[in-house]
Amino acid sequence: MKRDDDYIRQLLLDMEASDDLYLVASLKLSMRPEEQKKHQHAELLCDAGFFEAVNKGVYRMTNQGHDYLNVIRDQTVWAKTKKGASSLGGATLGMMKDIAIAYVKKEAIEKLGIQI
């Protein structure tokens, strides 16, 4: 299954908006494609340090996950991040975070007039 960066962003947004502390994405023998995608992307978020598995198929968002979400929350920053990654021919999830941070820092410098 191909990693879907928009889906990852949406998982992070949904997790933050939820009243639940945990995301449940259990691995089962006969899963619908959407359940498979959710589980696989939760595992990818764990690989990147943005989620942590607290039990089999149960995940919580880490501080790194919240940090990443804070920089990609804005749709304009997200669009620039995806365009930047695409112009490179692709990027790791860590690079996506770095690109997004660079755009947010640039905006902060322009708006606040200070170096960050």
Backbone as JSON, one array per atom type, in Angstrom:
{
  "sequence": "MKRDDDYIRQLLLDMEASDDLYLVASLKLSMRPEEQKKHQHAELLCDAGFFEAVNKGVYRMTNQGHDYLNVIRDQTVWAKTKKGASSLGGATLGMMKDIAIAYVKKEAIEKLGIQI",
  "N": [[0.85, -1.18, 0.0], [0.56, 2.18, -0.83], [1.95, 5.05, 0.76], [-0.11, 7.61, 1.95], [-0.03, 10.87, 2.19], [-1.91, 12.91, 2.6], [-3.93, 11.48, 3.82], [-2.64, 10.73, 6.17], [-2.31, 13.24, 7.35], [-5.02, 13.82, 7.76], [-5.71, 11.78, 9.57], [-4.23, 12.6, 11.8], [-5.47, 15.1, 12.31], [-8.1, 14.2, 12.84], [-7.62, 12.61, 15.09], [-6.78, 14.51, 16.97], [-9.11, 16.05, 17.17], [-10.88, 14.32, 18.28], [-12.72, 13.11, 21.13], [-11.77, 10.9, 22.28], [-8.91, 9.37, 23.76], [-7.39, 7.61, 22.41], [-6.63, 6.06, 19.27], [-8.2, 3.52, 17.58], [-7.21, 0.96, 15.61], [-7.33, -1.82, 14.74], [-5.74, -4.85, 13.66], [-7.08, -7.22, 11.6], [-8.12, -10.42, 10.27], [-9.95, -10.41, 8.08], [-10.31, -7.61, 6.75], [-11.87, -4.56, 5.8], [-10.93, -2.54, 2.98], [-10.61, 0.2, 3.75], [-10.23, -0.03, 6.51], [-7.84, -1.44, 6.54], [-6.15, 0.48, 5.41], [-6.25, 2.48, 7.34], [-5.1, 1.15, 9.55], [-2.52, 0.53, 8.52], [-1.5, 3.11, 8.03], [-1.54, 4.17, 10.59], [0.46, 2.61, 11.7], [2.62, 3.53, 10.16], [2.73, 6.13, 11.12], [3.56, 5.55, 13.68], [6.11, 4.53, 13.1], [7.33, 6.9, 12.33], [7.37, 8.25, 14.67], [5.22, 9.78, 15.41], [2.9, 8.67, 16.33], [2.21, 6.37, 18.99], [2.15, 2.98, 19.78], [-0.02, 1.69, 22.1], [-1.17, -0.6, 22.74], [-2.04, -3.64, 21.03], [-3.07, -2.55, 17.99], [-4.01, -0.19, 19.07], [-3.53, 3.21, 19.48], [-1.77, 6.21, 20.45], [-1.39, 9.75, 20.08], [1.78, 11.2, 19.86], [3.94, 13.71, 21.39], [5.57, 14.63, 19.33], [3.89, 14.08, 17.2], [1.81, 15.9, 17.68], [3.29, 18.25, 17.37], [3.99, 18.07, 14.63], [1.43, 18.15, 13.5], [0.66, 20.72, 14.25], [2.21, 22.31, 12.56], [1.34, 21.6, 10.03], [-1.31, 22.07, 9.98], [-2.55, 24.39, 8.88], [-4.03, 24.97, 5.78], [-2.8, 26.26, 3.61], [-0.06, 26.15, 4.22], [0.18, 23.38, 4.24], [-0.38, 22.77, 1.55], [1.81, 24.04, 0.3], [3.86, 22.54, 1.42], [3.38, 19.95, 0.4], [3.71, 20.52, -2.32], [6.38, 21.32, -2.36], [7.64, 18.92, -1.52], [6.89, 17.3, -3.64], [8.23, 18.52, -5.75], [10.75, 17.7, -5.21], [10.64, 15.15, -5.92], [9.56, 13.49, -4.13], [9.38, 12.77, -0.59], [10.54, 11.9, 2.68], [8.58, 11.19, 5.64], [9.65, 12.55, 7.78], [11.1, 14.5, 6.41], [8.97, 15.85, 5.26], [7.89, 17.04, 7.52], [10.04, 18.74, 8.18], [10.08, 20.42, 5.92], [7.57, 21.66, 6.15], [7.93, 22.97, 8.61], [9.92, 24.78, 7.85], [8.47, 26.43, 6.09], [6.6, 27.52, 7.89], [8.33, 28.85, 9.64], [9.37, 30.75, 7.87], [7.07, 32.27, 7.35], [6.64, 33.23, 9.94], [8.9, 34.84, 10.32], [8.42, 36.79, 8.39], [5.98, 37.88, 9.32], [6.46, 38.55, 12.01], [8.9, 39.78, 12.02], [11.27, 38.88, 13.08], [14.15, 36.77, 13.52], [13.97, 33.27, 13.66]],
  "CA": [[0.0, 0.0, 0.0], [1.31, 3.43, -0.93], [1.68, 6.02, 1.83], [-0.97, 8.72, 1.54], [0.28, 11.95, 3.12], [-3.16, 13.59, 2.94], [-4.63, 10.6, 4.78], [-1.91, 10.85, 7.43], [-2.71, 14.54, 7.92], [-6.4, 13.72, 8.24], [-5.7, 10.96, 10.79], [-3.75, 13.46, 12.89], [-6.54, 16.05, 12.6], [-9.2, 13.46, 13.47], [-7.18, 12.18, 16.42], [-6.79, 15.68, 17.84], [-10.49, 16.51, 17.33], [-11.66, 13.3, 18.98], [-12.76, 13.1, 22.59], [-11.06, 9.69, 22.7], [-7.47, 9.52, 23.9], [-6.71, 6.62, 21.59], [-7.14, 5.66, 17.96], [-8.25, 2.07, 17.46], [-7.06, 0.5, 14.22], [-6.91, -3.21, 14.94], [-5.44, -5.69, 12.5], [-7.95, -8.4, 11.58], [-7.92, -11.24, 9.09], [-10.76, -9.95, 6.94], [-10.55, -6.19, 6.95], [-12.24, -3.75, 4.64], [-9.78, -1.75, 2.52], [-10.46, 1.42, 4.56], [-9.65, -0.43, 7.8], [-6.43, -1.76, 6.27], [-5.45, 1.74, 5.19], [-6.15, 3.14, 8.64], [-4.1, 0.42, 10.35], [-1.2, 0.7, 7.92], [-1.03, 4.48, 8.22], [-1.24, 4.31, 12.03], [1.79, 2.0, 11.88], [3.59, 4.46, 9.58], [2.85, 7.23, 12.08], [4.42, 5.03, 14.76], [7.47, 4.48, 12.56], [7.85, 8.27, 12.28], [7.38, 8.82, 16.02], [4.07, 10.66, 15.6], [1.98, 7.86, 17.13], [2.83, 5.3, 19.78], [1.22, 1.87, 20.03], [-0.16, 1.42, 23.54], [-1.65, -1.97, 22.76], [-2.18, -4.06, 19.64], [-4.12, -1.83, 17.27], [-4.45, 0.99, 19.82], [-2.47, 4.19, 19.33], [-1.94, 7.56, 20.97], [-0.55, 10.71, 19.39], [2.9, 11.65, 20.67], [4.22, 15.13, 21.32], [6.05, 14.88, 17.97], [2.7, 14.1, 16.33], [1.15, 17.2, 17.88], [4.15, 19.27, 16.74], [3.82, 17.96, 13.18], [0.09, 18.63, 13.17], [0.63, 22.17, 14.4], [2.81, 23.0, 11.41], [0.64, 21.27, 8.78], [-2.75, 22.33, 10.16], [-2.96, 25.4, 7.92], [-4.14, 24.39, 4.44], [-1.82, 26.88, 2.72], [1.24, 25.55, 4.55], [0.12, 21.99, 3.8], [-0.26, 22.75, 0.08], [3.2, 24.36, -0.02], [4.68, 21.4, 1.85], [3.2, 18.89, -0.6], [4.31, 20.97, -3.58], [7.83, 21.26, -2.16], [8.03, 17.51, -1.52], [6.69, 16.8, -5.0], [9.29, 19.06, -6.62], [11.93, 16.9, -4.91], [10.4, 13.79, -6.39], [9.08, 12.76, -2.97], [10.07, 13.09, 0.66], [10.19, 11.08, 3.84], [7.67, 11.87, 6.55], [10.48, 13.49, 8.52], [11.38, 15.63, 5.52], [7.72, 16.61, 5.14], [7.82, 17.87, 8.72], [11.06, 19.78, 8.06], [9.64, 21.37, 4.9], [6.47, 22.42, 6.74], [8.52, 23.87, 9.61], [10.61, 25.85, 7.12], [7.46, 27.37, 5.61], [6.04, 28.22, 9.05], [9.36, 29.79, 10.1], [9.42, 31.84, 6.9], [5.91, 33.11, 7.62], [6.86, 33.89, 11.23], [9.89, 35.9, 10.1], [7.75, 37.85, 7.64], [4.91, 38.52, 10.12], [6.95, 39.07, 13.28], [10.09, 40.56, 11.78], [12.39, 38.39, 13.89], [14.72, 35.49, 13.11], [13.63, 32.15, 14.55]],
  "C": [[0.89, 1.25, 0.0], [0.94, 4.36, 0.22], [0.92, 7.2, 1.25], [-0.8, 9.85, 2.56], [-0.96, 12.75, 3.51], [-3.94, 12.78, 3.98], [-3.96, 10.69, 6.14], [-2.29, 12.16, 8.11], [-4.11, 14.46, 8.5], [-6.49, 12.86, 9.5], [-5.26, 11.79, 11.99], [-4.83, 14.47, 13.29], [-7.7, 15.38, 13.32], [-8.85, 13.05, 14.9], [-7.25, 13.35, 17.39], [-8.22, 16.13, 18.16], [-11.33, 15.55, 18.16], [-11.63, 13.5, 20.49], [-12.03, 11.88, 23.15], [-9.57, 9.96, 22.78], [-6.72, 8.64, 22.91], [-7.41, 6.41, 20.25], [-7.1, 4.14, 17.93], [-8.22, 1.72, 15.98], [-6.5, -0.91, 14.27], [-6.67, -3.92, 13.63], [-6.28, -6.96, 12.62], [-7.7, -9.17, 10.29], [-8.69, -10.72, 7.88], [-11.17, -8.5, 7.2], [-11.01, -5.54, 5.65], [-11.03, -2.92, 4.24], [-9.54, -0.48, 3.35], [-9.86, 1.11, 5.93], [-8.17, -0.77, 7.64], [-5.61, -0.49, 6.13], [-5.23, 2.47, 6.52], [-5.08, 2.48, 9.5], [-2.69, 0.66, 9.82], [-0.65, 2.1, 8.16], [-0.79, 4.8, 9.7], [0.14, 3.73, 12.32], [2.89, 2.91, 11.31], [3.81, 5.66, 10.5], [3.68, 6.81, 13.29], [5.88, 5.0, 14.31], [8.13, 5.86, 12.59], [7.93, 8.92, 13.66], [6.22, 9.74, 16.31], [2.94, 9.98, 16.36], [2.82, 6.88, 17.94], [1.77, 4.22, 20.0], [1.18, 1.63, 21.53], [-0.69, 0.01, 23.78], [-1.76, -2.38, 21.3], [-3.37, -3.35, 19.01], [-4.66, -0.61, 17.98], [-3.28, 1.97, 19.89], [-2.82, 5.5, 20.03], [-1.02, 8.48, 20.19], [0.55, 11.18, 20.34], [3.04, 13.17, 20.58], [4.75, 15.5, 19.92], [4.89, 14.93, 16.97], [1.95, 15.41, 16.44], [1.96, 18.32, 17.23], [3.98, 19.26, 15.22], [2.47, 18.52, 12.77], [0.02, 20.15, 13.26], [1.21, 22.9, 13.2], [2.1, 22.69, 10.09], [-0.86, 21.54, 8.86], [-3.28, 23.31, 9.11], [-2.92, 24.83, 6.51], [-3.11, 24.97, 3.47], [-0.43, 26.3, 2.96], [1.29, 24.11, 4.06], [0.3, 21.9, 2.28], [1.18, 23.06, -0.35], [4.13, 23.19, 0.32], [4.59, 20.27, 0.83], [3.85, 19.26, -1.92], [5.83, 20.9, -3.49], [8.34, 19.83, -2.21], [7.93, 16.93, -2.93], [7.81, 17.28, -5.93], [10.62, 18.34, -6.37], [11.81, 15.48, -5.45], [9.91, 12.89, -5.26], [9.9, 13.1, -1.75], [9.65, 12.11, 1.74], [9.21, 11.86, 4.71], [8.43, 12.89, 7.39], [10.82, 14.71, 7.7], [10.13, 16.49, 5.33], [7.58, 17.55, 6.34], [8.82, 19.02, 8.61], [10.66, 20.85, 7.04], [8.53, 22.27, 5.47], [7.0, 23.41, 7.78], [9.21, 25.04, 8.93], [9.61, 26.89, 6.61], [6.86, 28.17, 6.76], [7.05, 29.23, 9.59], [9.46, 31.0, 9.17], [8.27, 32.81, 7.14], [6.08, 33.88, 8.93], [7.85, 35.05, 11.09], [9.25, 37.08, 9.4], [6.75, 38.6, 8.51], [5.45, 39.18, 11.38], [8.21, 39.92, 13.14], [11.28, 40.14, 12.63], [12.88, 37.06, 13.33], [14.34, 34.42, 14.13], [14.66, 31.06, 14.35]]
}
